[in-house]
């Protein structure tokens, strides 16, 4: 079950007049082990009690969690297929990114995981 679905149930049970402890007990009875912890139930219980209506996480500032795109993987693949002795440093320079850029390493790894290219 997705976390948003658990949050919806917490909100529903709160609106139904249940206490935080009753909600946790109900979730444990119905879903067992994968149900949220008491801390999580208490957090969302209080959020909804304060008037929050959305069950989705708020937007966060900063770098997106997933910046490895198909375009980046394709560029790495093209470079490797052109010259099989291409190094990560060369890919980073060609793509105008820093040598220690985790995104290029991730694209490199994804290419090799899905690649049918002979080694």
C-alpha positions in Angstrom: 0.0 0.0 0.0 1.3 3.5 -0.9 2.0 6.0 1.8 -0.6 8.4 0.5 -3.2 5.7 0.9 -2.2 5.2 4.6 -2.4 9.0 5.0 -5.9 9.0 3.5 -7.0 6.4 6.0 -5.5 8.3 8.9 -7.4 11.4 7.7 -10.6 9.5 7.3 -10.4 7.9 10.8 -9.6 11.3 12.3 -12.7 12.8 10.7 -14.6 9.8 12.0 -13.6 10.8 15.6 -10.9 8.2 16.3 -7.9 9.0 18.5 -4.4 8.6 17.3 -3.9 5.4 19.3 -7.2 4.0 17.9 -6.1 4.8 14.4 -2.7 3.0 14.9 -4.4 0.0 16.4 -6.9 -0.2 13.5 -4.1 0.1 10.9 -2.1 -2.7 12.7 -5.2 -4.9 12.9 -6.0 -4.5 9.2 -2.5 -4.2 7.6 -0.1 -5.8 10.1 3.6 -5.2 9.7 3.7 -2.8 6.7 1.5 -0.3 8.5 3.1 3.1 9.5 4.8 3.5 12.8 3.2 5.3 15.7 5.4 8.3 15.0 4.2 8.6 11.4 0.6 8.1 12.4 0.9 10.8 15.1 2.6 13.2 12.7 -0.1 12.9 10.1 -2.8 12.9 12.7 -1.6 16.2 14.0 -1.1 17.6 10.4 -4.7 16.8 9.5 -5.9 18.1 12.9 -4.3 21.4 12.1 -6.3 21.6 8.9 -4.0 20.0 6.3 -6.0 18.4 3.5 -3.4 17.1 1.1 -2.0 13.6 1.7 0.9 14.2 -0.7 4.4 15.4 0.4 5.1 19.1 0.1 7.4 20.3 -2.7 11.0 20.6 -1.5 13.6 23.0 -2.7 17.0 21.9 -4.0 18.1 19.4 -6.4 15.7 16.8 -7.8 16.2 13.3 -6.5 16.3 11.8 -10.0 18.3 13.7 -12.6 19.5 10.8 -14.7 17.5 11.2 -17.9 17.2 9.1 -21.0 19.0 11.9 -22.8 22.0 11.6 -20.5 22.0 7.8 -20.8 21.9 8.1 -24.6 24.8 10.5 -24.7 26.9 8.1 -22.5 25.9 5.3 -24.8 26.8 7.2 -28.0 30.2 8.1 -26.5 30.9 4.5 -25.4 29.8 3.0 -28.7 32.1 5.4 -30.6 35.1 4.5 -28.5 34.9 1.5 -26.1 37.9 2.8 -24.1 36.0 5.9 -23.1 36.6 6.9 -19.4 34.1 8.4 -17.0 36.3 11.5 -16.8 36.1 12.0 -20.6 32.3 11.6 -20.5 32.1 14.2 -17.8 34.3 16.7 -19.7 32.3 16.1 -22.9 29.0 16.7 -21.2 30.4 19.7 -19.4 29.9 18.2 -16.0 32.3 17.7 -13.1 34.3 14.5 -13.0 32.8 13.4 -9.7 29.3 14.0 -10.9 27.1 11.2 -9.5 24.6 11.7 -12.4 27.2 10.7 -15.0 28.3 7.7 -12.9 24.6 6.7 -12.6 24.0 7.0 -16.3 27.2 5.1 -17.0 26.1 2.3 -14.6 22.6 2.3 -16.1 24.0 2.0 -19.6 26.1 -1.0 -18.6 23.2 -2.7 -16.8 20.9 -2.4 -19.9 23.6 -2.6 -22.5 23.8 -5.4 -25.0 27.1 -4.1 -26.1 29.9 -6.6 -26.0 32.6 -6.0 -23.4 
